[in-house]
Amino acid sequence: MQRLLRAFKRHLTRHDAILVIGFLALLLGGLLAQSSASLAVGPEYGVGSYYFFQRQLMFALLGLVPATVLALLPHRWLKWLCVPGVVVGFALLVATLFMGSSAKGASRWLDFGFFNLQPSELLKPFLFLAVALVLQSPKIPAQRRGLVISLGLLAMVLGVLVLQPDVSTGLLIVVAGGAQLWVGGLPWLWLFGLLGLGGGVGFALYSLLPHVASRVERFLNPESGDTYQIDAAREAFLNGGLFGTGPGAGTVKHILPDAHTDFIFAVIGEEFGILIALLLLVGFLFVLGRGYVLLWARAEQRQADRFIIVAGIGLLTVLSLQVLLNIAVVLHVIPTTGMPLPFFSYGGSALWGSLLNAALVINLTREESRRVHR
């Protein structure tokens, strides 16, 4: 038993402590923000004021268990887990087209009674692992063949997301998957071709989906439609000023229906102030930037195989994009996308997806034991 405990302790010390603490700090910060943001939501649904915070806390505790396991697993186990993870996740994603519950014109969730599951959130981490596995697999000797298979995986998922429709998640898949393919050896000509194809798909979605066109037009011309949410978010920052109105004293959470989900950054800006909102943004940049630096260091020192680098790039890119898109929407830099803020927005699926992404980044950036490289 003592030998096992010593081995476990040595295993833990190979993880980057700063990265682990950083992700845990974001999780705790998200729970703190939810304790205030969700106060106004409970009474509107006829439940207690702390109902949604308690659920978010429950989701966090449940999600920490598999996340801890994933963070500790050997890298080779991740290669085995990604295949059933993608198969199950994709099957659930397809199921949303036939039996999914609809909200705001989209069918993205499966109703399990006590909670709604959004399969795309849980599929993303395993999808990026699978793409990395295909690109580095010795059983696929031709690099171009590996790129084609990876493109096929991404295209299958993207196709279902478009049918739901879930344009914002599709955008994440395209950009993060494209980053993986580029790191994995995608020729520049192919990359420009994919960018052109992505632009064509975006224009088609704008032309065919009324809610996408409406959001773009309201962004370009605010007078063309209702901009109530964006206006309320902007007023929240002005009301909060540098130091905020104080926890629980904000008003935006009482008037925005998505204040505890997509617009929680506005609640933070109002109640904790612009300085804390900027500190939160710096925190995200520091944690995610450290992940990229650790991956780069592993690659430079040849402490990681191609799977680790390509998978890590996909996972870090998707987390970075989610932060960027959510905050950009709240600040009215881009059209509304319905993108949750990782670790902060309410929702079990979104929180579990963020925890799985973080756990895999922690796993992939840890130092390898010397015995592996002899």
N, C-alpha and C positions, 0 to 999 in steps of 0.2 A: 504494500500500500504506500509506504514512504517513497519507494522508487517511482511509483506512478505519480504521486504528488509532485516529486521533484521534476519529473519529465513534463508534467502539466505546467509547472511554474516556468520552466525554460521555454516552453512553447509560447506562453503569454508574453514573456519579455521580448520576443521577436516582433511583436506588434508595435506600431508607432503610438506611443502613449498620447502625444499631442493630438494626433488625428482622432483617436478614440474619445478623448476628453472633449474635443471640439464637436464631434457629432452628438455626444451626450448633452453638451451644453445647448445645442440647437433644439434637441428634443425637449429638454426642461424649459427652455424659453418658449417653445410652442405651447406647452401645457399651461405655462403662466399666462400667455396671451389668451388662450382659450378660456381660462377661468374667468376672464373679464368679458371677452367678446361674446360668449355664448349665454351670458346672463339674460339678455333681452330676448333670446330665441325661445327658450323653454316655455315661458308663459304664452307665447303666440301659438304654440302647438298643444297647449293644455297640459304641460308637464312642469316639473319643478325647475327653478331657475338654474340649478347646477346639473340638470339632467344631461345635457350635451357634453359638458366638461367631464362628468363622471364616465360617460361612454368613451370619450377620447382617452381618458386615463386607462380605462379597461383595454382599449385597442392598443395603447402603448405597451402595457404590461404583457399582453398576449403576443404582440409582435416582437418583443425583446427576446423571447425564448428561441424561435427559429433563427432570428438574426444573430444571436450569440453563437448558436451551433454553426451557422454558415461562416462566421468570422474565424472559427477555430478549425474548420475542416482542412485537410490537406488539399492542395491545388488540384491534384489528380481526381479527387472526389467531385470537385465542381464540374469537371468535364463529363463525369457520368450523370450528375444530377441535372445538367442543363437539358438533356434530351427529353426525359419524362416531363420536366418543367415546361418546356415549349409545347409538347404534345397536349398536355392537360390544359395549359393556359390557352392555347389556340382553340381547342375544342370548346372551352367555356366562352371564348370570344365569339365563335361562330354561333353558339347557343343564344347569344343576346339578340341575334337577328330574328329568331323564331319565338323565343319566350322571354325576352328581356322586358324590363319595366321601362316605360317611356317617361322622359322629363325634358321640358324645354325643346321639344321637337326631335329628340335623339333617344335611341334605345341602346344604352351603354351598360346597364346594370342588370344583375340577376337577383331577384327577390327571394331571399332565404327566410323570410318571416321576421326574424329578430334583427337582421341587417341586410343592406343591399351590397352586393359584391360587384366591383368594377374589374372584370378580368384583365383589361389592358394594363392596369397598374401592376399586377402581379406577373404578367407575361413579360413585360419589358426587361427586367433584369436577366431572366433566363434566355431571352431572345439574343441579347448582346453577348452572353456567354456562348450561345450556340454559333453565332456568326464567327466569333473568335476561334472556336473549336474547328469549324470548317476550314478557316483560312490557314490554320497551322497543322492540320491533320496530315500525317505522313501517308495516309491511305489515299489522299488526293494529290498525286505528284504534280500535276499540272496546275500552276498558279492560276491561270485564267479559268480553269474549270472550277476551282475553289471560289473565285470571285463570282462566277455565274450562279453557283449554288447559293452563296450568301445573298446575292441580289434576289434570287427566287424566294428565299425565306422572308426577307424584308418586304418584298412585293406582296406576298400572300397576306401578311399581317396588315399592311397598308390598305390592301383591297377591302378587307373586312371593316377596317376603321372608317373608310370612306362611305361604306354602305350604312354604317350606324346612324348618322355620320358623326365622326369625332375628328374634326380637322386639326385641332391643336395637338392631340396625341399623335396623329399621323405626321405632323410637322416634326415632332420630337424624333420619331422613328427615322424619318428621312435624313435629318441632319446628323444625329448621333450615329446612325448606321453608315452614313456617308463618311463620317470621320474615321470609323473603324475600317472601312474599305480602303480609304486613302492611306492609313497607316499600314494596312495589310498589303499594299502594293498595287492599288488601282491606278492604271495609267491615266495621265492627265487628260487625254482625249476622252476617255470614258467618263471621267469626272465632270468635264464640261457638258458632255452629252446628258448625264444624269441631272445636272443643274438645269439644263434646258427643258428636260422632260418634267422636272419638278415645277418649273414655272408654267408649263402648259397645263399640268394637272391643277395648279392653283387657279389659273384663269378659268378652267372648266368648272371648278367648284364654285367660283364666284358667279359664273353664268347660270349654273344649274340649281344652286342651293340658295333660296331666298334669304335665310337668316345670315348666311355668310356675306351676301351682297349688302344686306342691311347694316351689318356691323362695319364693313369697310366704308360705306357711304356716310354713315353717321360720324365716323372718325375723320374723313376728309372734309365733310360739310356738316358740322354739328347742328345746323338749323334744319337739316333734312329729316330729323327724327328725334326720338327721345334719348337724351343723354343724362338722365337723372342720376344713374349710378356713378358715372364719372364725375359729374358736378358735385355730388355729395362727398365723394372721396377727396376731391381737391379742397372742398370746404373743411374737411376733417383735418387736413394738414395745416391749413390756415388757422383753424380754431385751436389746435394744439400748440402751435408755436415751437419754440426751441425745447421747452421743458415739459410740455404736455399738460393736460387738465388733471392728471392723476388717475391711477387705476380705478376703473369702474365709473369715472365721472364723465366719460365721453358720451356724445349723442348720436354719432353716426351708426352705431350698432343697433339703435332703435329704429332707424329709418331705412337701412339697407337690408334687403332680404338675404343677401349673400355676405353679410359682414363677417360672419364667423368662418366662411369658406374662402371664396375667391378674393374677397376684399379685406381680409384680416390685416393686411399691411396698413390699410387706412386707419383701422382701429388702433394699431400700435403707434402710428404717427400722431393721432389725436391724443391718446391717453398717456403715452410715454414721451412724446415730443419728437421733433425732427432729429435731434442729436442721437437719441436711442435708435431711431429708425435707420440712421446712417451707420451707427455702430453694428446693428444687425446685418446690414449689407456688407460691411467690412468683415464681420464674422463669417458670413458665407464665403466671401472671396478668400479669406485666409484658409478656411478648412478645405475648400475645393482646390485652391491653388496648391496647398501642401500635398494633396493627393496627386496632382499632376507632377509636382517636383519629385516626390518619392518614386513615381513610375519612371520618370526620366532618369533618376539616379540608378534604379535597378537596370534599366536598359544600358546606360553608359558603363556600368560595372559588370554587365553581362550576368547579373544575378537573377534574371527572369527570362523565361522563354517567350516566344512570340504570342502564345495564348494569353499570358498575363498582361502584356502590354496592350494588345488589341482589345481585350475584354475591359481592362481598366479605362481605356480611352472612351469606350462607349458608355460605361456607367457614369463616369465623371461628367461627360458631355451632356447626358440627359438630365442630370441633377442641375448642372449649371444653366442649361436652357430653361428649365422649369422656374428657377429663381429669377432669371432675367425676364422671361415673358410675363410672369405674374406681376413683378414690380413695375415693368414697363406699361402694363395695362392700367394699373392703379394710378400711375403718374400721367396717363393719357399720352404715352409715347407711341403706342401701337393700338390697333383696334382690339376690342374685347375678345378674349379667347376662351375664357372659362378654365384657365390653368390654375391649379392649386399651388400654394406656396409650400414647398417641402418642409415637413415637420411642424408647420404652423396651422395650415388650413384644416378645418374639421373634416373628418371622414376616415373610416377604418381602412378602406382600400388604398387611399392616397398615403396614409401614414405607414401602412405595412409595406407599400412599394418603396417609400423613402428609406425605411429601416433595412429592407433587403438590399437596396442599392448601397447604402452606407456600409453594411456588414461585408458585402462582397468587395468593396473598395478597401476596407481594412484588411481583409484576407489577402487580396492581391498585392498590397503594398508592403506586407510584412517581409522581414528578412528571411531568406532561406537558410536552413541548417547547413553547416559545412559539409556534412556527410553527403548531402544531395549532389554537391558539385565536385566531389573528388573524382 
